[in-house]
């Protein structure tokens, strides 16, 4: 049995990058919701923060759905 270490390293790198990107995107969504909440408490309107948070969560959902699609197909 021969292990292709280059391919194994490539898979590890891509999976690590995707994981870090998804965590960062989800964190940005949480920060956006937090800013929306603090702006609402101060009497301001923070629709941009809420829209950005929803966009981050939507991109996370799309990435997870695409990953599931790749696993199934």
N, C-alpha and C positions, 0 to 999 in steps of 0.2 A: 504494500500500500504506500502510495506516494502522496504527500500533502503539498498542495500548491500554496505556499506561504504568502505569496504576493496577492492571490485572490482572497485568501482569508483576511489579510490585512486590509484590503480594499473594502470588503464587506464590513469589517469592524469600523473602519473610518466613516463610511457612509451612514451606518446605523448610529454611531456616536454623534455625527453632525446632525442627523435628522432629529434625534432625541433632544439635543441642546436647542435646536431651532424651535421645536414644539414647546418646550418648557419656557423659552424666552417669549414666544408669542403669547402663550397663556398668561404669563406674568404681566406682559403689557396690557392684556385685557383686564386683569385684576386691578392694575394701577389705574387704568382708565375709569373703571367703575368706582374706585376709591375717590378719585378726583371729582367725579360727577357727584358723589354723595357729599363730599366736603363743600363743594360749590353750592349745592342745593341748600345745605344747612346755613350758609352765609347769605342766602337770598339771591344768588346769581343763577343764571341758566348755563348749563354746561352740556349742551347737546353735542358738541364736537367730541368731548370726552366719552360720552355714552356711545356715540356712533363709532368712534374708533375702537372702543372695547368690544362692541358687537361685531365689528369687522374682524378683529383679532380672533374672537371665538369662532366666527364663521370659517376663517382660514384654517384654524385648528381642526374643525370638523371635516373640512374638505381634505386635509392632509391625512387624517385618520381613515376616512372613507377610501381614499386612494390606496393607502397601505393595505386595507382589508381587501380591496379589489385585486391588488397585486398578489396577495397570498392566495386568494381563491382561484384566480385564473392560471 
